Amino acid sequence: MNSTLSVSRQTLQILHEEFCRGHNILDRMWKEHQKSPLQSGDVFKELFEPSDFFISYPYYLSTCIVANTESEAQSWTGFVESRLRKLVSDMLGKSLPLSKIQLWPKKFEACVADRTALLTSNQRRNSTTYFVGFQVDRLRMRGNQLNIEQQLQNFREWELTRFQPPVNGMDMLVKSFRVKELPLICFEGMYEGGKLEGMKKRRRIRDADPKRQEAKRLARLATLKQKMAEIQRKKELAERKRKREDINGDQDDADESERKRRKEEDIEDQAQADVDGLKGEEVKKSTDETSDAEAEAEEEFLLESALDRIQNEAGESAKTREQAELDRQKLLAGELLIEGADDAGEDDEGNWYGSDRLGRSNSKINTIAEQES
């Protein structure tokens, strides 16, 4: 029997990986046997462990084949099984940006379709499910979503319509899962602890993967570089801020010094202006005092001259300097005029004469004062 007819690029990749995995297990077992030939136990246990299909891929597709009766389900399921190879290898594997895709050959007698699917109880009871695991090639993918509606529509139109005669109720429903969203029936009989044990094993396998370890190392290195760049950027910003503050501080100090200098100059100018004003007031005051003294001296001289003239004209006898000074004081105080008035009261003729003499004396004093001025 020539089985290469069913081999495609995707199945060849899976065969090669499984052959390499079996070879590594046997090589390790042989080396352990050489170290301890008398080792007892099941040495081939690891070689015959169940496959890790349901923990090896990040995404899965379930193809649920349903029919109304058991006989219809048997014929319909056999027909769809014979066409799943084309769906997986030709339509999905060749037209989508997938790095790896694998069909799990074992079927599950259960329906994992959505609860919102329009299926009867008979269809859900007479159903068979196959699972397909795949990995997305991020380098070839465009966008963030992978759309398989067109491939499924072509598969229904080009392959499933060949079934004759078509019967109502026969259908194939496809649903996508993440690895953590797989139903529990996928892990029954494969791991002792069920799905929980399978997830733990998947985590261990992923952590032991050299490519993943290198990717983690590069991611940590990139994170550290980013942190260092952020720290360096913060340091540069802090240095720039410090320099700016120093420049602003120097400028502020210079401005403060300039303000102090201007304030001191203003104070000095104000003090000088006050001193000049005081000096001007003193000069003005001394000038006013000098003018007043000169005026008093001039007035005293005029009065003395007038008194001498009055005494000469009245034919009075010569008096001493002290008497003249005493008369001058009386004249200034008005006592001399009052004495003349008393004499006039005793003698009317003297009164007329005294009045005339006083009038002439006053007119002469004014005339002398005008001439002196």
FENJO-V916614 format. One record per helix or strand. SS is the DSSP state (helix for helix, strand for strand). FROM is the first residue (numbers start at 1). TO is the last residue. If there is no record, write none. Layout:
SS;FROM;TO
SS;FROM;TO
//
This chain:
helix;3;6
helix;9;35
helix;53;55
strand;59;66
helix;70;95
strand;98;103
strand;108;108
helix;121;125
strand;127;136
helix;149;158
helix;160;162
strand;171;178
helix;179;181
helix;184;186
helix;194;208
helix;210;313
helix;321;333
helix;335;346
helix;348;372
//
